[in-house]
């Protein structure tokens, strides 16, 4: 039995029927590499069963303390049933990308049963109508409670359920798993009393460790190593309201090489800066079309992993966060990227001064009862609709995936799209993810706050295209004293070629079921 930490417990406290606190992904598999070129559902079950010992998350369930007087505990579930957690559905014809997104949104909107291990994988067949996806391919929609994993430990879970080669056999590691007895309320209350007595000492210890970081932050502010900018305070937007229980999901795929090339527009820019600038441009386009763009820049909360190498396989969350202005007030894409890079550099300096690890450790000693009551009051009073300013506009989390192909039940993983949980006041979230030579930008939104996800997905594509073309113009510009003949400029992708392979749905009826693919002009 192991107790949840402060941040993990906060995701349990925030759980409501409208805000299920799980994260996940849409995974697309090509079975041509599997034995016989075909994968049956029972093959998937057998494959997962042979590898469960590689993940701590798979067979652990949560036990809550009566009245939420203390953080919940993880125990090894004595009633674990793999077939409950791995489900099987099929899309009706034509089985296109938009249908898959709708099905994923419906699956993702349903809360997990927290009296069981908090995860579900749904195998989705019948996706033969997605352009660029080989016939016979299938998808998997995954859901894992955020209390159990963060983005990086989610990748570790992915690694546990995949192999590096299609023909790899079961792991040699013996399965020594044993179920645990469910503790009774009296036992849990006794533990909570002991923790209540010792928690002040833990708080003092954390405060002592955090003091040097706070002093460093004050010193850096005085020395102007960074500044507290008004642009880090987000204006109210249509996405910062009470959310409904309904979800929409959409996404786009772009060549990772293009993302890296775009960095040339702002010297020193990181890949994450490029993704933030793309999201900023997309929000600008979307809100301008609605005549609802605030004059002040919108902002994003960008999680920062502080997970050490020793904690790679651990459950729970080891993340801090920074606020990143998105430059939605800037029309020029290159200028927006330079603005975003300058702002993230400033935000990182602030986070490093305080100490990202210290921020995480402080959350672990917050009183459980007050955390739970605060989360419930925020929801029940509808404070997100009562003029309370948002801490940030949206979430943009960057999850680096495997740089090489991986396989599940012998089937090759072709693409991965991340999905996020939403809360009142944050009705839109983005996951950017890399895998091999592909980068995906996926968003999860409240259906009431964003009824037209195809249009916003098109805004993401257009924002990326503008930045890519601006970077291409720099690359093709004449150089002073070139050492070699200049390469001809890359042609911009045509609208006809921007909707192939399972990347995202276009908004026009003719292109329904297509995802924008890397074109020959833009692939490297």
Beta strands, then each sheet from edge to edge (+ up, - down):
strand 1: 2-3
strand 2: 22-30
strand 3: 60-63
strand 4: 73-76
strand 5: 86-90
strand 6: 119-125
strand 7: 138-145
strand 8: 247-255
strand 9: 299-305
strand 10: 319-325
strand 11: 394-400
strand 12: 407-408
strand 13: 411-419
strand 14: 428-435
strand 15: 438-446
sheet 1: 1+ 4- 3+
sheet 2: 5+ 6+ 7- 2+ 13- 12+
sheet 3: 8+ 15- 14+ 11+ 9+ 10-
end
